[in-house]
């Protein structure tokens, strides 16, 4: 899904399995976005156990546009491989969208208007995902599962 942040095209993932909205650290640097300390500090480990990093910064009130939907959202800053923004359970819980997984259409109310977001019809759910990241903070875990176009998976 494509969106826009400060006039720049961004790749957005709607992920009902992630617990926090996240923004790619490279986008934060590229757009020179103002950051603030996070409420929590997270130690991040890749699913394969290689490498780790600390998440301790966030972007607050970032103007985001996805088709006709415009909002100001908060994001934890992380290093992502293929997406710029991830809208998580946190976003889904606040918007309570109706999702049609076959047509890739999200519908929800926002500021008194009915919003319809039409996803990319070429994106399919496959048994194999390219990236899975586990994040640990105290007893909290975040799981990210990225779904990609078939041709990117070499299937």
Protein Blocks (a to p, Z undefined) as FASTA:
>chain_A
ZZdeehiacdddddfkbmbdcddfklmmmnopacdddfbdcddddfkopacdddfbdceh
iacdehjbccdddddddddfkbmbdcdfklmmmnopacdfknopacddeehiacdddddf
kbccdfbdfbdcdddehjaccdddddddfklnoZZ
